[in-house]
Structure formats: structure tokens, C-alpha cells
């Protein structure tokens, strides 16, 4: 009884400590706890490694195992509160009451800023914008006592390889350079680093997690689901498409989390792949953080994939591979029996716990009251602040893409537009604006509400009862259209058509929606404006070539302020400058199996390849396409030296002369640091020839003089977003690295530089650079 009595006292005092002041954030090592001063793990002056080792040494095996799942329970005898590893902040802090994630929006704070869905924000090609989104609101909600975790499972940096993918909307698009730069900016912003990076230190504002590692871009297509899919990926495609964003996320962004994906890659489940998690991420790229499974991704290794014979084998496989925490309960249920059966050494559990508690300590959760720590001053006023709501509007404004503007139909005149008809199932749907993984927004402005700020005589009709238009009200919509001077149709998709666990089988709008658009456009007094809300690309060739449709705007899922941003563009208060971050394919592309992971074309079999880098078929709109109300011109300014000498001393340049399309080349790994550190300055003069100021992204591509042999058609190497007033010109400077920007992947997955001419391009202008080996 004497042994139990003090334990009861400690337990009761700890519960009081954890639950007192519900508005206070949960944390360990409170100074009021009687034993805090005796625990080395509670001493912030000690190195984190030493503190974590001390903590782990105090845990029983059952306590250790309890911490290996996303809903980590409290350890009352040590004063450690519960911790929820799963929180979401894809494009704003999200809240899912039924999933019991780490963030709650049911207290003093009941909403958070909902920025545009990622695929649209990517269209801004603005790294500074990407850095600023989400950021401080996550810590503010925690500081207000409405969170049990600050590890956010975002960003999604998988390549939008196939236009049918339901989750493509969550990604920055199809280009690995854009995706990598998005990852770096987003991670630095949410974790509290500077925009340039390198100032993070040990303290995290919040923790970002780059997902889904790796080659995950199929959810549920024609009976093939993500849980059993085996992605067969070449070393070449891994090297220059699927892996680079994750490398950037880790090496440059310094992400503190990674999520391993459900699928297998070349037969091996991602979460059980030692080469992927331990050798590549940790040893080669220097990853310092925790690795989580996707939810129930451990169980499927045994139950659905059959890769592991027993549940204990699955547990042993993932922990030995380098995974640390299981979203789900599989590790809680089977880890002890794996130890008992000698399939798993306790040292692997300790290794995982070291990574997990290190991140919690970096978040300041073992340093006493977090409100007295470096990020403790971030208060509730930061959530839904006017600054963040303005940023959500700015993000939508600068990302919406003008795809067509015949007859200079847009912008409408604010003074002369007498009446307007707004038609479409997405015209007044606040929910559609948000996309997926969204929480309750601060407020929303639908397209209809935005347009009502500009025109008094405005008539609205949904046209259909849902976006599939299974029940179209065409006659009523036509009547409304005939009664107005101008018509804006707000159509497209929503989450019933594309989302997690739902890939599309077609790239066109539903036949009845397409028919409604065409009939209304023909009946209208003037050419109409078509606004498309969608995450994935849509084959709208019918509208592109319809003379009755004067303008087309793609607005993705533009977030809480999306309707206002659209209205500002339509009425000329903002000059559109977004550019497509994905290729828009024709409907015929659906003949290509979604399960075929090959990026490069195979003309002999008719396989067209994927993304702008390799695709050799017709396009509805190209990657990087986007119009403006202004016309811009570009000019490469002369350079002092357009020859790049990489005369490395290691080996002679190789040439596979049996292949007539091969060039002399050398692996980047054989080029010394000194030569790789060379920089190629490139200056582009851009001029705005229009009457409106505009923000305009400049996209710099490179292509090899010799096509084929697995080389990209072209590759984006740099981009900048610049603001030019009417008539203004500016010299925009880029700095290229030959090893990074002039290299390509060979069939062995090695990055190599080829001798010869390389052409830089912006729009239709080119500049030659010659590499000498």
C-alpha cells in the first residue's frame, strides 16, 4: 500500500495539472509539478538527444508501445499529456470533428482562414506567397488551448502525373521543380523559419510533414485502389520526377515530418522500404524528424497487400525500415507480440521514440508553459486576422488563370454594365470554393456575392441542381440569360466528382452541363464568360472554340475569398496573371491506363508520355499557359559568357556511341564541388505593353539541342513573379547552376550533364548555352 499511495497522489496531481485551465495548451514539465525539477528530460538547457534518452529510459515497454500511434495517450506518472500526431493544414487549418485530429475549432476560435486549394495557389508561381499561407494560425490555435498536437500532415507534394487523379487538387501540379519550391516555401513558413531558410534552429512554430513518400498518385480508378496498387517506376523516373520534391522538402525546407504512402513501389510497400526511409531520406538527404504511416498503411501490408505473412511481421518490417509512428492502432495491437516472438528488438522501438519525442521537444512541449516560450505570444487575434483574410484574397487574385479572352470581352466596364445574369451550380456554392481538407472558413464570398458588389441589376439561376447536371433547368436558365446584357456561367466540378478515394474516368464536363453551357451561350445577347471551378484539368475544347463563349477563367477551388477575387478580375480591378501548373489533356487521354507510371513516351506502342516534359500528344492548354489583360514581351539580354566549361579531372566524358542519339556526358556525382558551384547569370527584359499594371510570372525553361533518348521536351528551371505597371519594363535576373539545371537523369537513375547546346526559353524567345566537357 505504501508503494501505491504516492503513485495515486502523483496520478491525481498530474490529471489536475493536465486538465486545469482548459484554455491553456497541454504541455509537459510544468514547474508546478512536484517532480519536474528532478527529470533531466525537463531541463531545456540540456541537448535534446540527452533529454530524449532520459525520457525513454523511464518508460515501461507498454508505455513505449502506447506512444507509437497517432493518438498517443498521456503518461500521468511523468506528467506527460496526450498527444495527437494527426492534424491537417493543407491550405489552412482544417478541423474534422469525427476524426479526432489534433486541432479543434469548437472553442473560442471556431474558424480559420481558408486559402485557395493548393493547385490554384501554385498557379501564382509565387514562392513568397506560398511561404506566407497557413503559418501562424496553427500555433495560435494551440496557444488558445484548442489543440492536442502541432504536427500537420501537409504539404502534399506528389506529382500530379495523371489528370484524372482525385487528389491532384491538393498538389502544386505536375512539375517537380515547382513542387519542390512549393514544399520548401510552405515548410519554412509553417515551421517558423525565415523565407531564405537556415534560421530555424531547434525551435518549431509547428511541424510540417511532406507526403506521400513516394510515387503515390492513384486513389481509386477502375477497381484499382491505392491500398493494393504496385507502382512500377523506373530508376530514371524516380530520379527526375518522383523523388526531387521530397529531397527539396528535406534538404532545403528542413521538414520535421514525412508520411510514407499506402502503395508499393516496385513490389515494396513504401512504409516497409528501408532503402527509401532510412538510406535515402535519413542517410543521403539528412532527414531529421519523424516518419508517420498514412492511416492504416501498416495494417494493409499484411491484410491487403500480403507482403507480410503475419501482423507482427508488418510491425517489424515498418519499424526496421525506419517508420516511427502509425496512424491507426496496428502498432498498439501487435508490437508487443512482435517483441515476444523476437521479430522486433526493443532498440527499434527506442529509435522510433527518439524521433517522436525529439519533435515534441522541438515544438516546446517539454519546456514548461508554451505561452512563455518563443512562439507563446501568437494569440487568437492571429486567426482570421484581416491580414490573413487579405492574403487569402491576394492568393486567389494572383492565381486565377485567364484561358480565353476573345473580342477583349473582359474586363467588363464597371460604369456601363447595365445588367448581369449569373448562372451555374457553382455560382453560389460556398462549400465548393474550399475544395477538400478545409476547416470552417472565417467567411466566404461566392462568385454571385462578389459580382453583386459590382452590378445592382443581377439575376441568378443555378442552371442545374448539382454539378453533374443530372437534372438541368435549361429553359429557365436560357430565359434568365436572355434578360441580361451579359452572362457569367460558373460551372465545373466539385468534390462529388474528384476527391480523395475518387479518381475521374473522364476529362470532360458532364454531357448535360456542357449542353447547358452551349445553349445558354448561344441564347445570350453577347458572348458569355465561362468560369470553371475544378481541381483537375478539364477538356473544354467545345468552349475554347465556341464563338459564343468570349472568355474563360479557371479558378480552381479559390478559397473563402474566391468569389470576390473572380469579381475583381471580371470587372478589371485586378489584372489576371495566373498560369496553369498542369497540362490540360484532351478526352482521348483517358485511353492511357492510369496505372502506367511511365513518364517518358514510347512511340512504338503509342504511349504518349506524361506532363509537359514528355507528353507527345495534343493539348487543350499547355502547362504554363495563361493570358492577361496586358501584352508582354521578352528579350534575353546578351551574356558575357555563354560557354560553360566543366573540365573535370576524374574521368573522361562517356559517350555511348552505339546509340547515335547519345552525347558525351558525365555524371554530376563525378563533377567536383568547385565546378558545380559555378553560376550562370541570365537576364530577361520583360515589358508590359498594356494599359493595366499586372503581376506576371516569368517561366524559364531549358531544352537540349538533341531531342529523344529520354530527354525532356523541355524542363522548367526557374521562375519569378514580377509586377509591371502599364508600359513599364524590367530586367529580371536568374541564376542557374549547371549541375542542377542542365542535368538530366539516365536510365540508371544518375543525373548526368551532356555536352553540347542547351537552349533557355521564355515564351517564344530562346538563348543558347553550350556545355564543354
Secondary structure, 3 states (H helix, E strand, C coil): CHHHHHHHHHHHHHHHHHHCCCCCCCCCCCCCCCCHHHCHHHCCCCCHHHHHHHHHHCCCHHHHHHCCECEECCEHHHCECCEECCECCCCCCCCCCCCCCCECCCCCCCCCCCCCCHHHHHCCCCHHHHHHCCCHHHHHHHHCCCECCCEECCCECCCCCCCCCCCHHHCCCCCHHHHHHHHHHHHHHHHCCCCCCCCCCCCCCCEEEEEEECCCCCCEECCEECCCCEECCCHHHHHHHHCHHHHHHHHCCCCCEEEECCCEECCEEHHHCHHHHHHHHHHHCCCCCEEEECCCCCHHHHHCCCCCCCHHHHHHHHHHHCCCEECCCHHHHHHHHHHHCCCCCHHHHHHHHHHHHHHHHHCCCCCCCHHHCCCCCCCHHHCCCHHHHHHHHHHHHCCCEEEEEHHHCCCCCCCCCCCEEEECCCCCCHHHHHCCCCCCCCCCCCHHHHHHCCCCCEEEECCECCCCCCCECHHHHHHHHHCCCEEEEEEECCCCCCECCECCCCCCCCHHHHHHHHHHHHHCCCCEEEEEECCCCCCCHHHHCCCCEEEEEECCCCCCCHHHHHHHHHCCCCCCCCCCCCCEECHHHHHCCCCCCCCCCEHHHCECCCHHHHCCCCEEECCCCCECCCCEEEEECCCCCCEEECCCCCCCCECCCCCCCCCCEEEHHHCCHHHHCCCEEEEEEEEECCCCCEEEEEEEEEEECCCCCCCCCCEEEEEEEEEECCCCEEEEEEEECHHHHCEEECCCCCEEEECEEEEEEECCEEEEEEEEC
